[in-house]
Amino acid sequence: MSIRLFFAHVAMFLVALIYAANFSLAKMAMPDYVGAFGFILLRVSAAAALVFISSAFIREKVEKKDIGTLVLTSIFGVALNMLTFFKGLELTTPINGALIMLMTPILVLVFSFVVLKEKLNFLKIIGIGLGLGGALMLTLSNSNAASDYAPNPLLGNILVGINAASYGVYLIMVKPLAKKYHPITIMKWNFGLGLLFVFPFGIQETLQVNWQTMPYEIMLVIAFVLFFVTFVNYLLNAIALTMVSPAVIGAYIYLQPVLTALIAVIGGHDNLTLTITISSLLIFVGVYLVSYKK
């Protein structure tokens, strides 16, 4: 494995780790301290500010023919993606959300086959099957988890499903741009335009946030989501897209249930079981087969 490919996998692993932590941490703040749409407006506003500061060091002009694609990636990768995910997570459980998110790699593979004309070979099919099987084994083993914070699981699952499809479309559409422009340039357009799209949905809930009475740990959770889940993850994804295919990046979503379980074990909320061990092996083998090239 080349150094370039190694760093791509490190970046994708960090993305999966941060997203795994987000499933549990974001639920701590929603909806008691901030509504889902208000949370998203905070996320996109913070990310847009960080990206525009970073872009001061990277002066790159975007061609007019690519502006339309950037508008679509801002819709599918920022506005629709974030709004449906956080609203869905507010209504359903983290485990249900992780399970529905497993649709993403399947959709990415289909979109890659149809749009990018990528070859759908036997190894990729087996890899997707093994990864999905491992993730399902882990998730379904926790199917009876408490759902006290899931007021409407059905609607929540539907919204997370829309999020998964939206993210799959985003990965396919942003791939040609990632080969052409710097990641910061793409993020500047995505979050700048995305801010315009999410503002009408989130402004009311944002204004209702009571920062004076908010516990300190909830503020830390919000800060983690604003910086790492939004800015850092999008940057790492954009960098990884310059090195590997969207299908490989999509496959890393299989790691999220495993990492979520490990975070719970380290926090003393769960135990390392045989199910977690076996599913982890299946997931890593699946990711390897999806990314394997002769």
N, C-alpha and C positions, 0 to 999 in steps of 0.2 A: 504493500500500500504506500502510495506517495505521501509526502509531507502535506501537500495541498489537500489531498483527499482525507487525510487524518484530521486536519483542522476543520474540514467541513463536517465530519462526524462529531467532533467535539462540540462544535457550534450547535448542531442539531440536538445533541444530548442535553446541552444546557437549556435549550428552548423547551424540551420536553420536561425537564426538571422544574423550571420556573412555572410552566403551565400547570404541572401537577400540584404544586403548592398553591397555585391560584384557586383551584377548585374548592379547597377548604378555607383558605384565608378570606376570599371575597365574601363567602357566606357569613363570616363573622360581622361584616359591616352592613350587609343588606338583609332586610330592608329597614332595620331599626334605626340605623344612623344615616344612611343615604340610600335613595332609591336607585334601581338599576340604571335607568336612563340618566340620572344625575351623575352617577358614578362614571358612566361612559363619557359624558361631557367633560368631567374632570380629567379623565384619562387622555382623551384626544387633545384637550387644551394643553396639558402638560407636555405631551409628546410633541405637539406642534411647536411649542416654545423651544424645547430641547433641540429639535431638528433644525429649526431656523437659526439657532445660535451656532450649531455645528456646521451648517451650510455656508456660514460666513468664510470658512476656510476652503470651501470647494465651490469654485465658480464654474458652472457647467450649464450650457444652454440646451434646452429641450427643443427638438424639432417640432414644427407645427403638426405634422402628421401623427405624432405620438400623444398629443394632448388628449384626444378622444379616448385613447386606451387608458391614460392616466386617470381620467374622470371615472371610467368604469372600475379600475382597480381601487380607487378611493371608495367607491360605493360597496363593492363586494369584499374588499380587504379591510375596510375600516368601519364604515357606517352600518351596513346590513350585518356584517360579521359580528361586530361588537355589541350592537343593540340587541340582536336576537340571542346571543350567547348569555349576556349578563341578565337579561330579563328571564330567559329560560332557566338559568341557574338559580335565580331568586325564587322561582316557582317549583322547581324540582330538587332532587337530592344530588349531591356531587357524584355519587356512584351512577345514578341514571344519566347524568350529563356526560360522564366519561364513556359510558356504554354507547350513547347516541353519537358521540364524537368519533367513534370507531368507523363510522360511515365514510369519513374523509378520505382515507387511503384508497378505498374502493372507487370512490368518485374521481379522485385524482388520476388513478390508473385508467379509468374509462375515458376521462377527458383528454389525457395524454395520448391515448390510442386514437381518438377521433380527431382532435385538433392538431396535435404535434406529430402525429403519425409515428409515434414510438411503437416499437415492436412489443407485442404482448406474448413473450415466450413462456415456456413451461416453467422455468425457474421462478419467474415473477409471480406466476399464478400460485405455485406451491408456497412461495414466501408469504404472499398475502394470506393464503389459507392458514398457514402455521401461525402467523402473527395474530390474525383474527381469532383463531382457536385459543391461543394462549390468553389473549385479552378477555375473551368471553369467559374462559374458565375462572380467571381471577375475579371478574366483575360479578358473574352469576353466583359465585360462592358467597358474595356479600349481599345477595338479593333481598335478604330480610332485614337489612339495616334500618335503623330508625328513620322515619321521614317526618319528624316533628316540624322541620323547617321547609316542608314542601307543600304549600297550600293548594297547588294545582299541578300535579305531576304530568298529567296528560298534555296540557297546554305547554308546560315547560319543556317536555320532551320534543314536542313538535317544533318549538322555537330553536332548541339546540340542534335539531335536525336541519333546519333552514340554515343555521350557522355553519354546520359541517359542509353543506352543499356550496354555500357562499365562499367559504375558505378554499374549497377545491377549485372553484372557478377562478378565484384570485391567484392561486399558485400557477395556474396555466397561463393566465393573461399577463402576469408580471414577468414570466420567464424570459421572453424576448427583450423586455426592457432591462432586465438584470444583466444581460450580455452587452448592453449598449451604454448604460449610464451607471454612475456611481450610486451605491446604495443610499447614501444621504440625499442625493438628488431625487430618487424615487420616493423616499419617505417624506421629503419636503412637500412634494405634490400630493401624495396620498393623504397626509395628515392635514395639510392646508385646506384641501378640498373637502376632506372628511369632516373637518370642524364645521364647515358650512352646513353639511347634511345632518349632523347630529344635534346641532344647536337648538332647533325648534323642539326636538323631543326631550332634551335634558335640562333646559334652562329653568323650568319651574321647580323640578326636584332639587336642582343645585341650590337655588335660592332658599329652599326650605331646610338645608343642612344647618344644624346648630353646633358650630365649632366650639363654642364656649363650654358646653356640657359634655362634649365627646371625650371618652376615655383615651388616655395616652396610647394604649396598645392598639386601639382602633385607628388612631392617626398613623401609627407605624404600618399597619396593614394597608391603609390607603396609599401611603408613600411607596410601599413595596409594589403595589399594583400599578401605580402611575409610572414609576421609573423602570422596573424590571420587566413586568408583564407586557407593558406597552412599548416603550422605547427600545430597551435592550433586545427583547425577543424579535421585534420587527427588523432590527438591524442585523442580528445574527441570521435570521431567515433570508434576508436579502443577500448577505454575503455567501451563505451556503448555496443559494440558487445559481451563483456564478460558477459553482464547482460540480454540482450534481443535478440530477433531474428532479422535477416536481414529485414524481412517484416515490423517490427515495425519501424526500423530506416528509411527504405524507405518511410514509410507513412508520416514521418515528413517533407518530401519535400512539402507536401500540405501547410505547414505554410509559405513557402517562398513568394508566391504572397501577402498574408495578411501582412506579416511583411514588405515587400517592400512598400506596400501602406501606412502603418503606419509611416515608415521612411519618406516618402514623406509628410505626414500630419505634422509631427513634424518639418520638414524643411520648412514648409510653401508653399510647391509646390502643395498641394492637400487638399481636405476636407474629413472629415469622413462622409461617406454616408451610407444609409440604405443597399446598396448592400454589402459594406465592412463588416457591422455588421452581416448580415445574413450569408454570406459566411464564416466568421470567426467561427460562431457557428457550421455550417455544418462540417467544417474542424476539429475542436476540437472533435466533436462527432465521426467523422470518425476515427481519430487517437485513440480515446479511445476504440472503438469497435475492431479495428485491434489488439490492445495490450491486450484486455480483456482476462482473464483466470479465470475459475471457481475456 
